Amino acid sequence: MEKKQLRIRVIQQLNQMSTSDYRNRSLVIAKKLFDEQVIRNAKTIAITISNQPEVDTTAIIEQLWQLGKRVVVPKCEPADRTMAFYAINSFMQTERVFKNILEPIPAQTELVEKNKIDVIIVPGVIFDNSGYRIGFGGGYYDRYLPSFQGELISLAFEEQLMDQIPKEPHDIPIHILITDKGRLNFQ
């Protein structure tokens, strides 16, 4: 099955989750994330502001702020499919853009260079047992990750796991995958 068809199938499956199940399972994943040594040690953490059916990251971001972490979120440039990360201290520094995604307002935030980010929490729709992922189809992370030197973590519901997915030569595996049922380490 092609990536596009797999993506559609998994998103449809996730959309069938009840609101309470979605919230509870997102909280389980968040708790496991904060047990990670790499999160405790990190100063700057990159993370997207999720939309359902992605694992909810709103509470994660709020807890990162409470822990004194610098939270950076991506600003995508659809014209050339690139992105940059900006530090936010409040959701008031964001705006809804393309595809209803919350992104930082550059005039109100600080650009953070790639080498200043310790961990990127990489979004995805599907993950396999080798740490490879199928994203949402924009290719933004595929372009950003090749020269990134920090840790790569992803968060997913168990339904997002598959034994194997189609891979491209440019695909970069994540290091850790945290689900509501467990944790996979690919390093």
Secondary structure as GFF3:
##gff-version 3
##sequence-region A 1 187
A	DSSP	alpha_helix	3	15	.	.	.	ID=ss1
A	DSSP	alpha_helix	19	34	.	.	.	ID=ss2
A	DSSP	alpha_helix	37	41	.	.	.	ID=ss3
A	DSSP	beta_strand	44	47	.	.	.	ID=ss4
A	DSSP	alpha_helix	58	66	.	.	.	ID=ss5
A	DSSP	beta_strand	70	77	.	.	.	ID=ss6
A	DSSP	beta_strand	82	88	.	.	.	ID=ss7
A	DSSP	three_ten_helix	91	93	.	.	.	ID=ss8
A	DSSP	beta_strand	94	96	.	.	.	ID=ss9
A	DSSP	three_ten_helix	98	100	.	.	.	ID=ss10
A	DSSP	beta_strand	102	104	.	.	.	ID=ss11
A	DSSP	three_ten_helix	106	108	.	.	.	ID=ss12
A	DSSP	beta_strand	110	112	.	.	.	ID=ss13
A	DSSP	three_ten_helix	114	116	.	.	.	ID=ss14
A	DSSP	beta_strand	119	121	.	.	.	ID=ss15
A	DSSP	beta_strand	126	128	.	.	.	ID=ss16
A	DSSP	beta_strand	133	134	.	.	.	ID=ss17
A	DSSP	alpha_helix	140	144	.	.	.	ID=ss18
A	DSSP	three_ten_helix	145	147	.	.	.	ID=ss19
A	DSSP	beta_strand	151	156	.	.	.	ID=ss20
A	DSSP	three_ten_helix	158	160	.	.	.	ID=ss21
A	DSSP	beta_strand	161	162	.	.	.	ID=ss22
A	DSSP	beta_strand	176	179	.	.	.	ID=ss23
A	DSSP	beta_strand	183	185	.	.	.	ID=ss24
###
